[in-house]
Amino acid sequence: MSYDAIVFDLDGVLLTGYHTAPAVYREATRETLADFDVTVEAVPEELVNPDDTDEVRRFCDRHDCAPDAFWGYREHASTVLENERITAGEREPFDDVGVLMELAEAATLGIVSNNRHGTVRFVRDYFDWGDVFGAVRGRAPTLAGYDRMKPDPHYLGQTLDDLGVDPVNTLFVGDRRSDVETAHRAGTDSALLVRDGDRPVGQAEPTRVIESLHDLKPLAGEEP
């Protein structure tokens, strides 16, 4: 089967690094605590990598600060710090992203990431991918946005709408089982990218497994 649209995860698929480093979130949280005049002995882990936003709300309730404003500041600070790391060369595109221009000639391309939307847009512009991707989307810098991260299909569904493509004719490419589950929930096929030979654990089974983005070339556009 070939696809009219191919949508990519960002971290670990197009950009080196599994995700934003915890050190970035820890420093962003430290800056946020200072700005909101909250004094703690150490940066709380539930603010660095919360399991859910209820943890953030409970912390803010204890320290009498507005959770939405607190979280928005933390997300913005994280984006600034992460974008600086990318500019410094600490995270770079994988070598096989060179195939994107060829894929874009045959199919509509997009990005959907759990990373913050500000960083996803920055990556698109910094690496001059604007002509390749018809739509890019990361998580909104809000508590509700955090709750809608993959495997929730919310952002993938929005991106398919932006691209004007049918989920049935779309392939979602990711490097985690949660990406595969996201694709299933959104009604798209899935490609699990396994560059190092070791498949990530999980129950969601992908439509196909690929070892390089070059493996997508026969899948883009109309079948011969």
C-alpha positions as CSV (number, residue, x, y, z in Angstrom):
1,M,0.0,0.0,0.0
2,S,1.1,3.6,-0.6
3,Y,-0.1,6.7,1.3
4,D,-1.3,10.2,0.4
5,A,0.2,11.5,3.6
6,I,3.0,10.6,6.0
7,V,3.1,12.2,9.4
8,F,6.2,11.9,11.6
9,D,6.9,12.0,15.3
10,L,9.8,14.4,16.0
11,D,12.1,13.2,18.8
12,G,14.0,10.1,18.0
13,V,12.5,10.0,14.4
14,L,13.6,13.3,12.8
15,L,15.7,14.8,15.6
16,T,18.3,13.1,17.7
17,G,17.4,12.5,21.3
18,Y,14.6,10.5,22.8
19,H,12.9,13.6,24.2
20,T,13.7,16.8,26.0
21,A,16.3,16.1,28.6
22,P,15.1,16.1,32.3
23,A,17.8,18.7,33.0
24,V,16.0,21.1,30.8
25,Y,12.7,20.6,32.6
26,R,14.5,20.8,35.9
27,E,16.1,24.1,35.1
28,A,12.8,25.5,33.7
29,T,11.0,24.5,36.8
30,R,13.7,26.1,39.0
31,E,13.2,29.4,37.0
32,T,9.4,29.1,37.4
33,L,9.6,28.5,41.2
34,A,11.8,31.5,41.6
35,D,9.5,33.7,39.5
36,F,6.5,32.7,41.5
37,D,8.3,33.1,44.8
38,V,7.9,29.5,45.8
39,T,10.7,28.2,48.1
40,V,11.4,24.5,48.2
41,E,14.4,22.5,49.3
42,A,14.8,20.8,45.9
43,V,13.0,20.9,42.6
44,P,10.0,18.6,42.9
45,E,10.0,15.6,40.5
46,E,6.3,15.9,40.0
47,L,6.9,19.3,38.3
48,V,9.9,18.0,36.2
49,N,8.0,15.0,34.7
50,P,4.5,14.8,36.1
51,D,2.5,11.6,35.5
52,D,-0.6,13.8,35.1
53,T,-1.6,17.4,35.6
54,D,-3.3,16.7,38.9
55,E,0.2,16.6,40.4
56,V,0.9,20.1,39.2
57,R,-2.5,21.4,40.5
58,R,-1.9,19.9,43.9
59,F,1.5,21.5,44.2
60,C,0.1,24.8,43.2
61,D,-2.7,24.6,45.6
62,R,-0.2,23.9,48.4
63,H,1.9,26.9,47.5
64,D,-1.0,29.3,46.6
65,C,-0.1,29.9,43.0
66,A,-2.3,29.7,39.9
67,P,-1.7,26.4,38.2
68,D,-2.4,27.5,34.7
69,A,-0.1,30.5,34.9
70,F,2.6,28.5,36.7
71,W,2.5,25.7,34.1
72,G,2.5,28.1,31.1
73,Y,5.6,29.8,32.5
74,R,7.3,26.4,33.0
75,E,6.5,25.3,29.4
76,H,7.7,28.6,27.9
77,A,11.0,28.4,29.9
78,S,11.4,24.8,28.8
79,T,11.0,25.8,25.2
80,V,13.5,28.6,25.4
81,L,16.1,26.3,27.0
82,E,15.5,23.5,24.6
83,N,15.7,25.7,21.6
84,E,19.1,27.1,22.9
85,R,20.4,23.5,23.1
86,I,19.4,22.9,19.5
87,T,21.0,26.1,18.3
88,A,24.2,25.0,20.2
89,G,24.2,21.7,18.2
90,E,23.3,19.4,21.1
91,R,20.4,17.9,19.0
92,E,20.6,17.5,15.3
93,P,18.5,15.9,12.5
94,F,19.3,12.3,11.7
95,D,21.2,11.6,8.5
96,D,18.3,10.0,6.8
97,V,16.1,13.1,7.0
98,G,17.6,14.0,3.7
99,V,15.0,11.8,2.1
100,L,12.2,14.2,3.3
101,M,12.3,16.4,0.2
102,E,11.9,13.4,-2.0
103,L,9.0,12.1,0.0
104,A,7.3,15.5,-0.1
105,E,7.2,15.4,-3.8
106,A,5.0,12.3,-3.7
107,A,3.0,12.7,-0.4
108,T,1.8,15.4,2.0
109,L,4.0,15.5,5.1
110,G,3.4,16.6,8.7
111,I,4.8,16.4,12.2
112,V,3.0,15.5,15.4
113,S,5.0,15.5,18.6
114,N,4.6,15.4,22.4
115,N,7.3,18.1,22.5
116,R,6.1,21.6,23.1
117,H,4.7,23.3,20.0
118,G,7.2,26.2,20.3
119,T,10.1,23.8,19.9
120,V,8.4,21.9,17.0
121,R,7.9,25.1,15.1
122,F,11.5,26.2,16.0
123,V,12.9,23.0,14.6
124,R,10.9,23.4,11.4
125,D,12.2,26.9,10.9
126,Y,15.8,26.4,12.2
127,F,16.4,23.4,9.9
128,D,14.6,25.1,7.0
129,W,11.9,22.4,6.8
130,G,9.1,24.9,6.0
131,D,8.7,23.8,2.4
132,V,8.6,20.1,3.4
133,F,5.9,19.9,6.0
134,G,2.3,21.0,5.3
135,A,1.5,21.2,9.1
136,V,3.4,20.7,12.3
137,R,2.0,20.4,15.8
138,G,3.4,19.9,19.3
139,R,1.6,20.0,22.6
140,A,0.0,23.3,23.7
141,P,1.7,25.0,26.6
142,T,-1.3,24.4,28.9
143,L,-2.4,21.9,31.4
144,A,-5.1,20.7,29.0
145,G,-2.4,20.4,26.3
146,Y,-0.3,18.2,28.5
147,D,-3.2,15.9,29.2
148,R,-3.7,15.5,25.4
149,M,-0.3,14.1,24.6
150,K,0.1,10.8,22.7
151,P,-1.3,8.2,22.8
152,D,-4.3,10.5,22.9
153,P,-5.0,11.0,19.2
154,H,-6.1,14.7,19.7
155,Y,-3.0,16.3,18.1
156,L,-2.7,13.8,15.3
157,G,-6.4,14.3,14.4
158,Q,-6.0,18.0,14.4
159,T,-3.0,17.7,12.1
160,L,-4.8,15.5,9.6
161,D,-7.6,18.1,9.5
162,D,-5.0,20.8,8.9
163,L,-3.5,18.8,6.0
164,G,-6.9,17.9,4.6
165,V,-6.1,14.2,4.4
166,D,-8.0,11.0,5.1
167,P,-6.7,9.0,8.1
168,V,-7.2,5.8,6.0
169,N,-4.6,7.0,3.5
170,T,-2.2,8.2,6.1
171,L,0.9,6.6,7.7
172,F,2.1,7.8,11.1
173,V,5.8,7.2,11.8
174,G,7.1,6.9,15.3
175,D,9.8,5.2,17.4
176,R,7.6,4.2,20.4
177,R,4.7,1.9,21.0
178,S,2.7,4.9,22.1
179,D,3.0,6.3,18.6
180,V,1.6,3.0,17.2
181,E,-1.3,3.2,19.7
182,T,-1.9,6.9,18.7
183,A,-2.1,5.9,15.0
184,H,-4.6,3.1,15.8
185,R,-6.8,5.5,17.8
186,A,-6.7,8.1,15.0
187,G,-7.5,5.5,12.3
188,T,-4.2,5.7,10.4
189,D,-1.6,3.0,9.6
190,S,1.6,3.1,11.7
191,A,5.3,2.6,10.9
192,L,7.5,1.8,13.9
193,L,11.0,3.1,13.3
194,V,13.7,0.8,14.8
195,R,17.1,2.2,14.0
196,D,19.1,0.2,16.5
197,G,17.5,-3.2,15.9
198,D,15.8,-3.4,19.3
199,R,12.0,-2.9,19.2
200,P,10.5,-0.9,22.1
201,V,8.3,-3.0,24.3
202,G,4.5,-2.7,24.3
203,Q,1.4,-4.3,23.1
204,A,0.4,-2.1,20.2
205,E,1.4,-3.8,16.9
206,P,2.5,-1.5,14.0
207,T,1.3,-1.9,10.5
208,R,4.9,-2.1,9.4
209,V,8.4,-1.8,10.9
210,I,11.2,0.3,9.2
211,E,14.9,0.7,10.0
212,S,15.4,4.0,8.2
213,L,13.3,6.8,6.8
214,H,14.6,5.7,3.4
215,D,12.3,2.7,3.7
216,L,9.4,5.1,3.3
217,K,10.2,5.9,-0.3
218,P,8.1,3.1,-1.8
219,L,5.2,4.0,0.4
220,A,4.8,7.6,-0.6
221,G,2.2,8.7,-3.2
222,E,0.3,6.7,-5.8
223,E,1.2,3.1,-6.4
224,P,2.8,2.4,-9.8
